[in-house]
Amino acid sequence: MHELSIAIEITEIAEEAAKAEGAESISKVELEIGILSGIELDALKFAMTEAIRNTMLENSEIVYHVIKGLAVCELCCNEFETDDHFKACPYCNSLQTNFLKGKELNIKTIDIEINA
Ligand SMILES: [Zn+2]
């Protein structure tokens, strides 16, 4: 399952970042998932509940931000929102478009707890 390996990677990155700060646990992780990233949000949510078991993220709140697709047309330079990889420019019908947003998978923030 594609999403499980992603979930494990997210968990490892968050744990490493928290350990580097000397944290005891992670209270919250915010993720940004582009609508064009190829990741199924529900599958990722399910995979995260598996991946965080027995890790520093076990009791963390995990927040998912879905990023809408934004493309720019190479011919007329207009920007337009899209949820589709193969959508033509709505201004000039060109298929020469580049994505500006929507393909990302980022860890936006990691909130850590440091016990004195
Ligand atoms: Zn155009």
Backbone and ligand atoms as CSV (ligand in chain L), in Angstrom:
chain,resi,resn,atom,element,x,y,z
A,1,MET,N,N,0.837,-1.206,0.000
A,1,MET,CA,C,0.000,0.000,0.000
A,1,MET,C,C,0.865,1.247,0.000
A,2,HIS,N,N,0.695,2.034,-1.012
A,2,HIS,CA,C,1.441,3.267,-1.243
A,2,HIS,C,C,1.375,4.221,-0.046
A,3,GLU,N,N,0.159,4.432,0.464
A,3,GLU,CA,C,-0.021,5.411,1.532
A,3,GLU,C,C,0.670,5.001,2.828
A,4,LEU,N,N,0.781,3.696,3.077
A,4,LEU,CA,C,1.412,3.258,4.323
A,4,LEU,C,C,2.894,3.625,4.332
A,5,SER,N,N,3.582,3.435,3.213
A,5,SER,CA,C,4.997,3.795,3.184
A,5,SER,C,C,5.171,5.308,3.349
A,6,ILE,N,N,4.238,6.081,2.813
A,6,ILE,CA,C,4.282,7.537,2.991
A,6,ILE,C,C,4.056,7.885,4.459
A,7,ALA,N,N,3.087,7.217,5.073
A,7,ALA,CA,C,2.766,7.481,6.474
A,7,ALA,C,C,3.959,7.157,7.374
A,8,ILE,N,N,4.646,6.061,7.070
A,8,ILE,CA,C,5.814,5.673,7.866
A,8,ILE,C,C,6.922,6.723,7.695
A,9,GLU,N,N,7.083,7.195,6.470
A,9,GLU,CA,C,8.108,8.211,6.212
A,9,GLU,C,C,7.795,9.509,6.964
A,10,ILE,N,N,6.536,9.930,6.931
A,10,ILE,CA,C,6.130,11.140,7.654
A,10,ILE,C,C,6.435,10.978,9.144
A,11,THR,N,N,6.079,9.807,9.675
A,11,THR,CA,C,6.297,9.532,11.094
A,11,THR,C,C,7.784,9.601,11.437
A,12,GLU,N,N,8.617,9.017,10.588
A,12,GLU,CA,C,10.063,9.010,10.844
A,12,GLU,C,C,10.653,10.416,10.787
A,13,ILE,N,N,10.204,11.189,9.796
A,13,ILE,CA,C,10.717,12.564,9.667
A,13,ILE,C,C,10.327,13.384,10.899
A,14,ALA,N,N,9.071,13.244,11.329
A,14,ALA,CA,C,8.589,13.995,12.490
A,14,ALA,C,C,9.341,13.578,13.751
A,15,GLU,N,N,9.574,12.281,13.904
A,15,GLU,CA,C,10.296,11.785,15.081
A,15,GLU,C,C,11.734,12.296,15.106
A,16,GLU,N,N,12.384,12.257,13.962
A,16,GLU,CA,C,13.770,12.732,13.890
A,16,GLU,C,C,13.859,14.207,14.229
A,17,ALA,N,N,12.915,14.986,13.693
A,17,ALA,CA,C,12.911,16.422,13.957
A,17,ALA,C,C,12.682,16.686,15.447
A,18,ALA,N,N,11.765,15.928,16.053
A,18,ALA,CA,C,11.453,16.111,17.471
A,18,ALA,C,C,12.638,15.699,18.346
A,19,LYS,N,N,13.298,14.596,17.988
A,19,LYS,CA,C,14.456,14.135,18.758
A,19,LYS,C,C,15.597,15.143,18.673
A,20,ALA,N,N,15.769,15.741,17.503
A,20,ALA,CA,C,16.821,16.747,17.318
A,20,ALA,C,C,16.607,17.940,18.242
A,21,GLU,N,N,15.332,18.188,18.602
A,21,GLU,CA,C,15.010,19.293,19.504
A,21,GLU,C,C,14.982,18.844,20.961
A,22,GLY,N,N,15.230,17.577,21.210
A,22,GLY,CA,C,15.205,17.059,22.568
A,22,GLY,C,C,13.807,16.883,23.129
A,23,ALA,N,N,12.844,16.658,22.252
A,23,ALA,CA,C,11.448,16.555,22.685
A,23,ALA,C,C,11.143,15.175,23.275
A,24,GLU,N,N,10.172,15.161,24.178
A,24,GLU,CA,C,9.693,13.908,24.768
A,24,GLU,C,C,8.574,13.307,23.928
A,25,SER,N,N,7.759,14.178,23.411
A,25,SER,CA,C,6.653,13.704,22.591
A,25,SER,C,C,6.236,14.778,21.599
A,26,ILE,N,N,5.365,14.391,20.701
A,26,ILE,CA,C,4.879,15.301,19.665
A,26,ILE,C,C,3.389,15.491,19.905
A,27,SER,N,N,2.973,16.742,20.065
A,27,SER,CA,C,1.560,16.981,20.379
A,27,SER,C,C,0.715,17.127,19.125
A,28,LYS,N,N,1.323,17.669,18.079
A,28,LYS,CA,C,0.518,17.922,16.881
A,28,LYS,C,C,1.407,17.958,15.636
A,29,VAL,N,N,0.904,17.394,14.571
A,29,VAL,CA,C,1.585,17.445,13.279
A,29,VAL,C,C,0.584,17.937,12.252
A,30,GLU,N,N,0.983,18.938,11.477
A,30,GLU,CA,C,0.111,19.413,10.405
A,30,GLU,C,C,0.712,19.042,9.063
A,31,LEU,N,N,-0.105,18.425,8.230
A,31,LEU,CA,C,0.346,17.974,6.916
A,31,LEU,C,C,-0.390,18.738,5.819
A,32,GLU,N,N,0.316,18.969,4.732
A,32,GLU,CA,C,-0.307,19.560,3.554
A,32,GLU,C,C,-0.279,18.526,2.437
A,33,ILE,N,N,-1.459,18.207,1.927
A,33,ILE,CA,C,-1.555,17.194,0.878
A,33,ILE,C,C,-2.202,17.822,-0.350
A,34,GLY,N,N,-1.453,17.866,-1.420
A,34,GLY,CA,C,-1.978,18.405,-2.673
A,34,GLY,C,C,-3.005,17.470,-3.276
A,35,ILE,N,N,-4.037,18.053,-3.846
A,35,ILE,CA,C,-5.123,17.253,-4.408
A,35,ILE,C,C,-4.650,16.465,-5.637
A,36,LEU,N,N,-3.522,16.904,-6.233
A,36,LEU,CA,C,-2.965,16.232,-7.408
A,36,LEU,C,C,-1.755,15.371,-7.065
A,37,SER,N,N,-1.536,15.153,-5.771
A,37,SER,CA,C,-0.337,14.417,-5.346
A,37,SER,C,C,-0.477,12.909,-5.569
A,38,GLY,N,N,-1.684,12.458,-5.863
A,38,GLY,CA,C,-1.892,11.030,-6.068
A,38,GLY,C,C,-2.129,10.281,-4.771
A,39,ILE,N,N,-2.239,11.034,-3.675
A,39,ILE,CA,C,-2.457,10.401,-2.379
A,39,ILE,C,C,-3.933,10.445,-2.037
A,40,GLU,N,N,-4.461,9.303,-1.659
A,40,GLU,CA,C,-5.848,9.212,-1.205
A,40,GLU,C,C,-5.886,9.656,0.245
A,41,LEU,N,N,-6.620,10.727,0.528
A,41,LEU,CA,C,-6.615,11.278,1.881
A,41,LEU,C,C,-7.120,10.265,2.907
A,42,ASP,N,N,-8.214,9.590,2.602
A,42,ASP,CA,C,-8.770,8.621,3.549
A,42,ASP,C,C,-7.794,7.472,3.796
A,43,ALA,N,N,-7.126,7.037,2.724
A,43,ALA,CA,C,-6.147,5.951,2.857
A,43,ALA,C,C,-4.957,6.420,3.691
A,44,LEU,N,N,-4.544,7.665,3.483
A,44,LEU,CA,C,-3.420,8.197,4.259
A,44,LEU,C,C,-3.791,8.324,5.734
A,45,LYS,N,N,-5.013,8.798,6.009
A,45,LYS,CA,C,-5.466,8.927,7.404
A,45,LYS,C,C,-5.444,7.562,8.100
A,46,PHE,N,N,-5.940,6.566,7.381
A,46,PHE,CA,C,-5.951,5.213,7.939
A,46,PHE,C,C,-4.523,4.725,8.153
A,47,ALA,N,N,-3.664,4.956,7.162
A,47,ALA,CA,C,-2.276,4.508,7.249
A,47,ALA,C,C,-1.546,5.199,8.403
A,48,MET,N,N,-1.873,6.470,8.631
A,48,MET,CA,C,-1.211,7.196,9.727
A,48,MET,C,C,-1.554,6.580,11.084
A,49,THR,N,N,-2.797,6.141,11.260
A,49,THR,CA,C,-3.162,5.541,12.547
A,49,THR,C,C,-2.355,4.264,12.786
A,50,GLU,N,N,-1.988,3.576,11.703
A,50,GLU,CA,C,-1.146,2.378,11.817
A,50,GLU,C,C,0.318,2.773,12.067
A,51,ALA,N,N,0.783,3.761,11.287
A,51,ALA,CA,C,2.210,4.111,11.298
A,51,ALA,C,C,2.659,4.710,12.629
A,52,ILE,N,N,1.768,5.435,13.323
A,52,ILE,CA,C,2.181,6.146,14.541
A,52,ILE,C,C,2.132,5.267,15.788
A,53,ARG,N,N,1.657,4.059,15.640
A,53,ARG,CA,C,1.578,3.160,16.776
A,53,ARG,C,C,2.973,2.943,17.385
A,54,ASN,N,N,3.065,3.100,18.699
A,54,ASN,CA,C,4.334,2.933,19.417
A,54,ASN,C,C,5.438,3.883,18.958
A,55,THR,N,N,5.045,5.049,18.506
A,55,THR,CA,C,6.036,6.081,18.167
A,55,THR,C,C,5.744,7.324,19.007
A,56,MET,N,N,6.591,8.353,18.827
A,56,MET,CA,C,6.374,9.615,19.536
A,56,MET,C,C,5.096,10.316,19.080
A,57,LEU,N,N,4.551,9.855,17.992
A,57,LEU,CA,C,3.339,10.492,17.458
A,57,LEU,C,C,2.060,9.802,17.911
A,58,GLU,N,N,2.225,8.778,18.752
A,58,GLU,CA,C,1.076,7.944,19.090
A,58,GLU,C,C,-0.126,8.745,19.594
A,59,ASN,N,N,0.138,9.778,20.398
A,59,ASN,CA,C,-0.974,10.574,20.939
A,59,ASN,C,C,-1.082,11.947,20.300
A,60,SER,N,N,-0.438,12.110,19.179
A,60,SER,CA,C,-0.458,13.408,18.504
A,60,SER,C,C,-1.783,13.637,17.796
A,61,GLU,N,N,-2.117,14.925,17.734
A,61,GLU,CA,C,-3.217,15.318,16.850
A,61,GLU,C,C,-2.610,15.482,15.458
A,62,ILE,N,N,-3.237,14.897,14.465
A,62,ILE,CA,C,-2.723,15.036,13.103
A,62,ILE,C,C,-3.750,15.790,12.275
A,63,VAL,N,N,-3.292,16.918,11.733
A,63,VAL,CA,C,-4.185,17.800,10.988
A,63,VAL,C,C,-3.827,17.700,9.511
A,64,TYR,N,N,-4.842,17.527,8.699
A,64,TYR,CA,C,-4.630,17.381,7.254
A,64,TYR,C,C,-5.172,18.610,6.531
A,65,HIS,N,N,-4.287,19.289,5.823
A,65,HIS,CA,C,-4.714,20.415,4.989
A,65,HIS,C,C,-4.644,19.983,3.530
A,66,VAL,N,N,-5.781,20.057,2.856
A,66,VAL,CA,C,-5.789,19.691,1.441
A,66,VAL,C,C,-5.501,20.947,0.619
A,67,ILE,N,N,-4.504,20.841,-0.267
A,67,ILE,CA,C,-4.110,21.967,-1.105
A,67,ILE,C,C,-4.738,21.797,-2.486
A,68,LYS,N,N,-5.482,22.804,-2.892
A,68,LYS,CA,C,-6.142,22.757,-4.208
A,68,LYS,C,C,-5.120,22.879,-5.327
A,69,GLY,N,N,-5.490,22.378,-6.477
A,69,GLY,CA,C,-4.614,22.477,-7.640
A,69,GLY,C,C,-4.651,23.868,-8.236
A,70,LEU,N,N,-3.464,24.392,-8.579
A,70,LEU,CA,C,-3.373,25.685,-9.252
A,70,LEU,C,C,-2.393,25.517,-10.409
A,71,ALA,N,N,-2.831,25.901,-11.597
A,71,ALA,CA,C,-1.983,25.762,-12.775
A,71,ALA,C,C,-1.818,27.112,-13.454
A,72,VAL,N,N,-0.757,27.229,-14.233
A,72,VAL,CA,C,-0.549,28.438,-15.037
A,72,VAL,C,C,-0.404,28.021,-16.496
A,73,CYS,N,N,-1.033,28.787,-17.377
A,73,CYS,CA,C,-0.975,28.498,-18.804
A,73,CYS,C,C,0.296,29.092,-19.394
A,74,GLU,N,N,1.013,28.288,-20.188
A,74,GLU,CA,C,2.260,28.774,-20.792
A,74,GLU,C,C,2.003,29.747,-21.931
A,75,LEU,N,N,0.833,29.666,-22.528
A,75,LEU,CA,C,0.558,30.530,-23.682
A,75,LEU,C,C,0.016,31.894,-23.272
A,76,CYS,N,N,-1.046,31.890,-22.438
A,76,CYS,CA,C,-1.658,33.180,-22.085
A,76,CYS,C,C,-1.282,33.643,-20.685
A,77,CYS,N,N,-0.545,32.800,-19.951
A,77,CYS,CA,C,-0.014,33.155,-18.628
A,77,CYS,C,C,-1.084,33.360,-17.561
A,78,ASN,N,N,-2.330,32.989,-17.841
A,78,ASN,CA,C,-3.356,33.054,-16.812
A,78,ASN,C,C,-3.215,31.877,-15.851
A,79,GLU,N,N,-3.561,32.136,-14.595
A,79,GLU,CA,C,-3.584,31.060,-13.598
A,79,GLU,C,C,-5.016,30.599,-13.407
A,80,PHE,N,N,-5.181,29.299,-13.156
A,80,PHE,CA,C,-6.526,28.777,-12.922
A,80,PHE,C,C,-6.466,27.590,-11.975
A,81,GLU,N,N,-7.558,27.422,-11.219
A,81,GLU,CA,C,-7.653,26.290,-10.300
A,81,GLU,C,C,-8.065,25.049,-11.060
A,82,THR,N,N,-7.498,23.914,-10.672
A,82,THR,CA,C,-7.868,22.660,-11.327
A,82,THR,C,C,-7.637,21.493,-10.391
A,83,ASP,N,N,-8.500,20.513,-10.497
A,83,ASP,CA,C,-8.315,19.271,-9.753
A,83,ASP,C,C,-7.957,18.144,-10.706
A,84,ASP,N,N,-7.636,18.504,-11.929
A,84,ASP,CA,C,-7.450,17.520,-12.984
A,84,ASP,C,C,-6.073,17.707,-13.628
A,85,HIS,N,N,-5.371,16.596,-13.847
A,85,HIS,CA,C,-4.040,16.664,-14.451
A,85,HIS,C,C,-4.060,17.107,-15.916
A,86,PHE,N,N,-5.161,16.857,-16.593
A,86,PHE,CA,C,-5.170,17.070,-18.044
A,86,PHE,C,C,-6.198,18.115,-18.449
A,87,LYS,N,N,-6.378,19.106,-17.632
A,87,LYS,CA,C,-7.372,20.121,-17.946
A,87,LYS,C,C,-6.749,21.216,-18.822
A,88,ALA,N,N,-7.468,21.576,-19.854
A,88,ALA,CA,C,-6.999,22.650,-20.732
A,88,ALA,C,C,-7.204,23.999,-20.049
A,89,CYS,N,N,-6.424,24.973,-20.481
A,89,CYS,CA,C,-6.565,26.337,-19.969
A,89,CYS,C,C,-7.974,26.843,-20.261
A,90,PRO,N,N,-8.689,27.339,-19.259
A,90,PRO,CA,C,-10.068,27.814,-19.498
A,90,PRO,C,C,-10.115,29.136,-20.268
A,91,TYR,N,N,-8.973,29.783,-20.431
A,91,TYR,CA,C,-8.947,31.088,-21.134
A,91,TYR,C,C,-8.650,30.917,-22.619
A,92,CYS,N,N,-7.705,29.993,-22.951
A,92,CYS,CA,C,-7.323,29.866,-24.363
A,92,CYS,C,C,-7.344,28.416,-24.855
A,93,ASN,N,N,-7.762,27.479,-23.986
A,93,ASN,CA,C,-7.863,26.055,-24.337
A,93,ASN,C,C,-6.531,25.355,-24.585
A,94,SER,N,N,-5.433,26.012,-24.281
A,94,SER,CA,C,-4.125,25.376,-24.444
A,94,SER,C,C,-3.964,24.246,-23.430
A,95,LEU,N,N,-3.257,23.199,-23.846
A,95,LEU,CA,C,-2.932,22.113,-22.904
A,95,LEU,C,C,-1.526,22.271,-22.334
A,96,GLN,N,N,-0.859,23.354,-22.743
A,96,GLN,CA,C,0.493,23.614,-22.214
A,96,GLN,C,C,0.381,24.369,-20.899
A,97,THR,N,N,0.152,23.582,-19.856
A,97,THR,CA,C,-0.016,24.204,-18.550
A,97,THR,C,C,0.938,23.560,-17.546
A,98,ASN,N,N,1.334,24.343,-16.578
A,98,ASN,CA,C,2.215,23.848,-15.516
A,98,ASN,C,C,1.550,24.031,-14.161
A,99,PHE,N,N,1.757,23.052,-13.288
A,99,PHE,CA,C,1.168,23.157,-11.964
A,99,PHE,C,C,2.027,23.998,-11.037
A,100,LEU,N,N,1.375,24.911,-10.359
A,100,LEU,CA,C,2.048,25.726,-9.352
A,100,LEU,C,C,1.830,25.122,-7.966
A,101,LYS,N,N,0.646,24.585,-7.758
A,101,LYS,CA,C,0.267,23.999,-6.468
A,101,LYS,C,C,-0.571,22.759,-6.697
A,102,GLY,N,N,-0.614,21.907,-5.693
A,102,GLY,CA,C,-1.523,20.768,-5.745
A,102,GLY,C,C,-0.815,19.428,-5.776
A,103,LYS,N,N,0.526,19.434,-6.003
A,103,LYS,CA,C,1.245,18.168,-6.041
A,103,LYS,C,C,2.050,17.935,-4.770
A,104,GLU,N,N,1.941,18.839,-3.816
A,104,GLU,CA,C,2.809,18.763,-2.654
A,104,GLU,C,C,2.367,17.743,-1.614
A,105,LEU,N,N,3.324,17.266,-0.903
A,105,LEU,CA,C,3.083,16.512,0.321
A,105,LEU,C,C,4.120,17.021,1.313
A,106,ASN,N,N,3.676,17.880,2.203
A,106,ASN,CA,C,4.600,18.535,3.124
A,106,ASN,C,C,4.187,18.318,4.563
A,107,ILE,N,N,5.185,18.280,5.429
A,107,ILE,CA,C,4.915,18.416,6.850
A,107,ILE,C,C,5.002,19.906,7.134
A,108,LYS,N,N,3.863,20.502,7.456
A,108,LYS,CA,C,3.811,21.954,7.621
A,108,LYS,C,C,4.391,22.360,8.969
A,109,THR,N,N,3.879,21.765,10.026
A,109,THR,CA,C,4.410,22.080,11.364
A,109,THR,C,C,4.448,20.821,12.214
A,110,ILE,N,N,5.379,20.812,13.152
A,110,ILE,CA,C,5.470,19.748,14.147
A,110,ILE,C,C,5.518,20.434,15.513
A,111,ASP,N,N,4.517,20.209,16.340
A,111,ASP,CA,C,4.499,20.770,17.690
A,111,ASP,C,C,5.043,19.729,18.659
A,112,ILE,N,N,6.075,20.110,19.379
A,112,ILE,CA,C,6.715,19.152,20.285
A,112,ILE,C,C,6.512,19.540,21.731
A,113,GLU,N,N,6.671,18.541,22.600
A,113,GLU,CA,C,6.595,18.784,24.045
A,113,GLU,C,C,7.919,18.385,24.657
A,114,ILE,N,N,8.496,19.299,25.388
A,114,ILE,CA,C,9.759,19.018,26.078
A,114,ILE,C,C,9.482,19.015,27.584
A,115,ASN,N,N,9.666,17.854,28.170
A,115,ASN,CA,C,9.444,17.743,29.609
A,115,ASN,C,C,10.715,18.113,30.364
A,116,ALA,N,N,10.576,19.010,31.309
A,116,ALA,CA,C,11.750,19.484,32.052
A,116,ALA,C,C,12.149,18.413,33.085
L,1,ZN,ZN,ZN,-4.196,29.897,-21.660
